[in-house]
C-alpha cells in the first residue's frame, strides 16, 4: 500500500511540475507553445 501511495504521489508531483512548465512556457515562449499545441492536435488526429 505504501508503494502504491508513493507511486501516485510521484505521478501527482510530475503532473504538477508539467503544468507549471506549460504555464512558464506559455508566458515566456509563446512560439514554442504554439508548436506544442499544433503537435498535440496532430497527434490527436485533428
N, C-alpha and C positions, 0 to 999 in steps of 0.2 A: 504493500500500500504506500509506503514512504517513497519507494522508487517511482511509482506512478505519479505521485504528487510532485516530485521534483521534475519529472518529465513535463507535466502540464505547466509547472512554474517556468521552466526553460522555454517552452513554447510561448507562454504569455510574455516573457521578457523579450524574446526575439521579435514577436509581433509588435510590441510597443516600440522597440528600437527601430523597426522597419517603418512604422508610422511616423516617428519623429524624423527619420531620414527623408521620407517623402515630403513632409512639411518643410524641412530645411531646403530640400531641392527645389520645391515649388517657389520658395521665396528667393533663393539665391541663383537658381539656374533654370529659369522657365523654359528655355530651349530644350534642355535635357528632359524636362517633364513632358513636353510635347512629344518628343521622340519616344519616351517610355509609354505614354498613353497610346500613341499610334501602334507601337509594337504589341501592346496588350490587346487592342482591338483586332489587330491582325491575327494574333494567336487565338482569339475567341471566334474568329471566322467572320467578322463583320466587314 
